[in-house]
């Protein structure tokens, strides 16, 4: 879905502004409408529905634009929106995760914001999943022109893994050092896999909390033979397979709704699904 990350980011920002009370809400609303105007504000509110909580419903924009022209208009309106919201004491900082999967519309908007707005954009991506001829790779090649700094995040070393395990288990580094060495060997220092490996050990009873001694215990022989999936899909498939049939059925319905939904929506779907099953 185009602009999905920006929809969520600015939707959450609008909620934060609303929560700050009437004075803040009124001031921000005036600044936005002064910057983008009422009818043009509908261009942004179509993508960011929560914006209407700040500026209220606005008259429809009657200007007919082509896809490209509409995208340029939206980029312009969002830059003006940021200039209205961003203040020296409250700058707008946007974090975008998994940029290697971003749609082209979002990438064009990100580039526009970096070049022509006061927003601070922080992004993360997986180097090995960005193809040489992709739009994102071409944007990265403009790094100097865009005043972009790149930081390569290297795999965790033994000290970092010891700190991670020590913090997670609330035990001293001396006690968890042997376990940390196994975690490092199994995950190659990948932070996500290291955390998932620890979680899987708990789920499978290989990492247990001893209530009597008030500390965690583990079996090294079993840990050394424990395999870990090297792919995100495999990790989550393994988690799903350990759920009971009812829970998997709920997840199947939820997956058809989307990444975000109301609990009431899921309840309606469950009721409809059960009714259909009884009817058959």
N, C-alpha and C positions, 0 to 999 in steps of 0.2 A: 504494500500500500504506500503510495507516494507520501513523502514527508512524515512517515510514521514516528520517527524519533523526535522530530520537531513538534509534532502534535502532542506527544506525551510531555516533552520538556516544558513547552509553553503552557500546556494545560495545567501542569503542576504549579508553574510560576503564577498563573492567574489565581489558583486556589490560595497560594500563600499571600498574595496581595489582598484578597477578600478577607482572609483571617486577621489581617492587621487592623481592621476596624474601619469605621465610616470615614474618618478624616483622611487616612491614607488612600482609601478606595476612591474618594471624591477627587483628590489631587491627581492621582494616577489617571483617572478617567478623563479629566480635563486635559492633561498633557497628551494623552493618546489621541483624543478627538481633535485637538489643535494640530497635532502632527500629521495625522492620516485623513482626517475628515470623516464624516458619517458614512456616506455611501461607499467610499473606498474601504472603510473599516469592515464592510461586509465581506470583502475579498479575504481578509485575514480570518474573520470569524467563521467562515465556511470551513477552513482547515483547523482552526482552533476554536471549537464551540464554546469553551469556557471563557473566551474573551467577552462574550455577551454579559457575563456576570459582572464585568467591570464597566463596559461602555453601554450596556443595554442593547435592545434590538435596534437595528439601524435600517434606513431605507435601502432597498436593493439597488445595486449598481447596474444601471441600464446600459452601460457601455458594452457592446458586443466585441469580444476579442477572440483571436485565434488561440490555439493551444500555446504557441511560443510567446505570443504577446501577453497572454494571461499569466504565464509563468514569470515573465519579466515584471509585470505589474505586481504580482504577489511578492517577488523578491524585494521590490522597491518598498512596498507597504510594510513588510516585515522589518526592513532596515529602519524605517521611520518609527515603527513600533518600539524597536529596541532603543533607539535614541530617546524616546519619550520615557521609557521605563528605567534605563540605565543612568545612574547618577554617580558622581565621584565616590560618594560614601556607600553606594550600593550598586557596584558594576554587575552587569549580567555575564555570568560564566556558564557556558553550556558544555556539558560532557556528553560525548557521543561514543558509545561502545560498539565494537564489531563493525567498524567502517568498511571492512572488506565485503560486507553484505548489503551495504546501503544502496538504495535505488538512485538512479541518475538524477532525478529531480532534487533529492536531498543533497546530493553531492554538489550540484550546481548552486543550490542555495547556500550550502556551507562555504563554498568558494567566494560567493558574493558577500557573505557576512564577514569573512576574514579580510577581504580587500576593502570593503566600503562601510563597515559599521564599527561601533565601539565595543561590540561583544568580544569576549575572550572565549575562544573555542579550544576545548581540550578533547582530543580523540584518541582512540586506541584501535589497533587492528593487528591481524596476524599476517606477518610478512610472507609466509609461505602460501597464503591463500589469495594473494593479489596478483592477478595475471599481468604480464608485461604490457598488453595492449588495452588494459581497462581504463575507464575514465578516471578512476581513483589514482591509478599509477601516474597518469598524465598530470593530475593535480599535484601529486607529490613531487613531480619533477620541477614544479614551479616554486619549490620551497623558498628559495632565496628571494624571488620576486614578491612572494606573499609574506615575507618575514616570519617564516615558520621554523620552529626549532623541533628537531626530532630526537627522541630519547629511546635508545634500544634497551628493552627490558630483558636481561639475561636470565637464564635458569637459576634457581636458588642454589647456593652452596651449602655445605654441611652446617655452617654456623647459623644461617638463616633457617634451615629446616629444623635444627635443634630449637631455635627460638620459637618457631611455629608450633612444634609439638609440645614444648614446655608450656607455652601459653594456653594451648588447647586443653591439656590435661591437668594444668595447675600443679606441675611437678618440676623439680629442679632439673637443670640441663644434665647434671651428672647422672641422675636416675634414668632419664629417657634417652640418653645418648645411643645405646644399642638399637632402640626402636627407631630413632631418627635416621640411623645409618641404613636400616632396611627400607624406610620410606624413601630416602634419597635414591637408593639403588633401584627401587621399583618404579619410581616416577620420573627419574632423570631431572629432578629439580623443578618440574612443572608445578606451579603453585596450585592450579585448579585440581590436577590429578592427585597431588599430595593430600589436599583436603578431602577429596572424594575417597581416596584410599583409606584414610583414617575413619571416615564415616562408614565405609563398607566393612571395615574390621569390627566396628561396633554392631552393625546390623547382623553380621554373621556370627557374633559371639566370640570373635577372636581377640577382642579388646574389651575387657570386663572391669567394672568398678567393684573393688573389694570394700564392702561397707564396714567390715570389722577393722581393717587396717587403714581405711580411708585413703586409698590410692588405687591407681589403675594397674592391671596386670595383663600380661599377654604371653602367648606360647611361641617362642622363636622358631621352633621346628615347623609349625604350621604357617607362620608368617613368611618364612623363606620360600615356601611352595605356593603361596597365594599369588594368583595372577591378577593383573589389573588391566582393564580395557584401555587401549590407546586411542580411542575415538569417543567423542562426546555422545554420539548416537548409541554406541554400545553401552556406555555407562548408564544412560537414562533408560534404555531398554531393559537392562538388568534390574534397575530399580522398579520399573513397571511390572516386570514378570514376577517380582516377589509380592506384589499386591494381590489381594483376593479378587475374585471375579466381580463382585459388586463395585469395588473401588475402580477397577479397570473400566467397567461400564460407564461410571460417572466421568472418568477422564476422556473416554471416547466421545461422549456428548459435549464435554467442555471444549475439546479440540475443534469441534465443528463450529463453535461460537466465535472463537478468536482468542487473542492473548489476554484481553481484559473483558470482564462482563460482571453484571450484578448477580448476587446470590439468588435473587428472585427469578432471574431469567433461567438459571440452571434448575431451580425448583420446578418451574413450569415445564421445562424439557423433560425432567425426570418423571413428572406426573404423566405427561403425554406418552412417554416411552412405556411406562408401566401399564397404562391403559391400553396401549396398542398390543402389548404382550398378552394381556388378559383376554383381549378380543380375539386373538389368534388361537 
